């Protein structure tokens, strides 16, 4: 079984919406990078994740949203994201619109993640995004614990990243 097949099996995917989204981004000529748990998988031992967090250049958000709808994806707008999903897959795609992530795109690198070639935020940027998420007290406690686990996964494979952590987060990670 290939990594892509595994990913789509886990997502109950009748349609490979991850590849569909990557194709939309390519077809629209948009710049992007993957962040979040899938990006952590590019730098650490992969874990199953049904959430794909992605950032695209601000000027391309509307054309990607329109193209996604034309390809049959449902689009729902939130304060700092657009969420794409399909009844033909359990994969949830969250396009981040928080402006803090825009600078990550320029520093992204090509990676193979779960069988897909994609642009992934740098390890330092992935860590920064995870720290922002972990420190966001409005998030569910279970989500924040997953963010902390992802921070630990990144630091375990690249101990130099611990220098990037605030004293508050470093103390929790080093317990």
Buried (B, 14 or more C-beta within 10 A) or exposed (E): EEEBEBBBEBBEBEBBBBBBBBEBBEEBEBBBBBBBBBBBBBBBEBEEBBBBBBBBBEEBBEBBBEBBEEBEBEBEEEEEBBBBBBEBBBBBBBBBBEEEBBEBBEEBEEBEBBBBEBBBBBBBBBBBBBBBBBEEEEBEEEEBEBBBBBBBBBBEEBEEBBEBBEEEBBEEBEE
